[in-house]
């Protein structure tokens, strides 16, 4: 891990040592329970700080400021790429896997080959150039901050579009994150195709409504465990038995490694798995 000291200092130092161009990579939506995961990579011009005075971590900016910086980054960046990972891929492979894969895709999609890649918060194996993770990189490295703006604005606009089709969930406000209003709507209406059915809160709401996903889903062990804790009797047992049937075309299993609230490790859980659930 590297701790960045100055907003432009780290990438400037890499450039001066002949290790540029430096690309920053960041994501938006990893913590949401609905909508796609969006990852961006960005290469900024050396010494462009005076032209990007509003640039910072996208989460600290107003929506109007993000839109302004988004347009400026698109106009002034040496190169950039934006990758949208559909909800279906998140459900099939898990958020951790697709976050890492999305960052690799974003870096590989750059037309200008980076000499060095800086990622926000954690190391990403398999990148196309030497790289380092920067703690709070979206607040300490300009290229990562620019990538965070590209990713967040892109995702926010996608979620606003989903609101037009599914207004009762309020995607235009919470953008798919687990706010109180969103969870209330999820409990009332059950999940939509926009939701991540592999997540514990979504899977629990689906079971309560007797709903099953129409696509393959990697159901985390935490989701299975939560469902069992909230046993609603024969109806719940029937839903789980059907979901775990190995003959069905809808594979549900618990990943062996995961992070965050919705993807807890299933290590040691194999003995408690039911039916044909695959513990990989």
N, C-alpha and C positions, 0 to 999 in steps of 0.2 A: 504494500500500500504506500501511496505517496500523499503527503499532506500539502496541498497547494497553499502558497503564501500570498501571492498577488494575482489579481484577476487575469492579467495577461502575462505575468512573469514566467510561469512554468512553460507555456508553449513558446514564449519568446526565447527562453534559454535553450529549448530543444532546437528551435530554428537556427539559432546562432552557432550551435554545435554541429550543424549539418544533418540533423535528424528529422527535419521537416520534409514536406509539409505535415503539420500536425492536425489530426482529425479528432473532434470530440464526438462522443456517442452517448445518447441518453434516451430514456423511454418515457411514455405516458400511459397510464392505465393499468399498471401491474397490480395496484391495490383495489381496483374496481371489481364489482361482481357482475357487471354487464358491459357489453361493448367490446370492441377490439383492443388489442395491444398495439401501440404505435411506437416505432423506434426510428430515430433520425440520427444521421451522421452529418457533420459539418466541418468544412475547412474554411477558416477566415483569413483575410488578408493580414499580413504582418503590419503592425502599427495602425490598425484601423479602429483603435479604441475611441478616438475623438469622434468618429462617425456613428458609434454605437453606444452613446452615453446612457441610454435607458436599459441596456442589456443587463440582465441578472437572472437568477433562478426564476423560471416561468411561474412557479407557485407564489412568488412574492409580488407579482405584477397584476395590475388590473387587466380586465379583458381588453379594454381599449388600448392599453399600453402594449399588451402582447400582440395585438393585431398590427400596431405600428412597427414593432420590432420585427415581427414575422415578415412583413413586406420589405423592410430594410435588409434583413438577412438574405432573403431571396435575391434581392437586387445586387448585393455587395459581396456575397460569399464567393470564394474561389470555386467551391463545389459543395454540393449537398445531396443527400438522398433521404427519402422518407419511406419506411416500410410499414404496411398495415397488416398485422397478423389477425385474421378473422377469428371471431369467437369460437367457431367450430374447431380451429386448430388448437386454441387454448384448451378446449374441452377434451380433445383427443390426446394431446401430449402433455398437458400440464403447464401451468404458468411459468415455472422455473425453467423448464426445458425451452419453451418458446421465447422467453425473455433473452436467454443466451443465444438461441438460434437467430432471433430477430436482430440482435446486435451484430452478429456475424454477417447476416444478409445486408444490413445497412452499410457496414464498412466495405463489403465486397461490391456494392452497387455504386460506389464513388467512381467517377471517371478519372479523377486525379488520384493516382496511387499514393496513399499517405506513407510518409517515412516513419511516423509514430502515431499511435492511437491512444487517446486518453478516455477512459470510461468512468461513469459516475458510480462510485461506491464499492464495486466489486470487480474482480478480475474476470475476464471473459476468455476462456481458452479457444484456440482455433481462429483467431483473428488474422487478417492478411498482412500484418506488420508488427514489429515490436510494440509492446503496449504496457500500460500501467493503469491501475485503478486509483482514483483520486477520491478521498473521503470528502463528502459534500462538494463534489466536483461541479455541480450546477451552480454553486455559489462562489467557487474559487477559480474556475477556468473558463475563459470566455467562449471557447469552442464548444465546450460541454453545455454551457448556458444557452448558446445559440441552438444547439441540437434539442435542448429541452423545450425551447419556444416552438420550434418547428413541429415537434412531436405533439405538444399539448394543443396548439391551435388546430392542427389537423384533426386530432381526436375530438376536441370539443365541437368542431363543425360536423363531424360524423354523428355525434350523439344528438346534436340539435336536429339533424335530419331524422333520426329515429323518433324524436319527440313528435314530429309531424304525423307519423304513422301510429304511434302508441302514446298519446298525450297523457293517459291516466298514470303513467309511471313517473313523469316529471324529469325525463332525461335531460331536458334543456337546462335544468337547474343544478342537479347533483352529478350529471355526466356519468351515471352508472356506479358511483361510489355508494357505500353502505351507510347513507344518512338515515336518520329516523324516519323521514318522510318516504324515502325509497323502500325501506324495510316494511313500513306500514302498507304501502301499495303492493309490495311483493306478497305479503301475507293475505291481502284482500283478493288479489287477482291471480296469484300464482305466477310462475315465470313465463316470459315470452321467449321467442327464438333469439332475441338479442342478449338474453342473460347467459351467464356461464353456469351451465347445469352441473358442472363438476364441483362447484363451490358448496360448502356446507349449508349456508343460509338458503341458497337457491334450491339445493336438493331437498332440504327439509320442507320448504314451501311447496315444492312439486309433489312430494309424498302426501302432504296435507290435502292437496287438491286432487289426488289420485292421478297425477299427470306423469307421463314418461317422455324422455327426450326423443326427438325424431332423427337424431344423429348419434354416432359413436361418442361415448363420453368416458373419460378417465375419472371415475368417482373416487375421490380420496378416501383413505381409511377414516379420516376424521368425519367425513360426511356419512359414511356407513355407521360409524359408532354413534354419531348424533341421532341418526334415524332410529337406531335400536333403542337408544335412551328414551326416545319419544314414541315408544311403541303404542300404536293406536289399535292394536288387536289384529283380527284376522285380515282386515284390509291392508294394513301395512305389511304384514307377513307375506301376503300374496304379491304385493308390488315388489318387495325385495326378492322373493323367490324368482319372480319372472325376470327381474333385472339381472340377477346373478346366474341365469340359465346359460351355460356355455354354448348351447346350440343356437342361441339367438344371434342376430347380426349386430346387436348393440353391445359391444364389449364394455364392461365396467370393471375397473380394477383400481387398486390403491398403489400409487408409485412408491418406490422404496426410499426415495430421497426427496424432500421438499422443504420449502421455507415459507414463513409467514403464517398468518392465522388460518388460511384456507388450505394449506398444503403441508400438513404436519407429517413427519416421517412415519412410515408404517413398519419400521423395524421392530421385530418381535411380535408383530400382530398376526403373522401368518396362521398361528394355531387357532386364532379366533375368527378367521375368515369363514364365510359360509358359501355353500354351493360351489359354483364354478368361478368365483371371483378370482382373477389372476393377481397375485402379489408379485410384482416384478422388482 
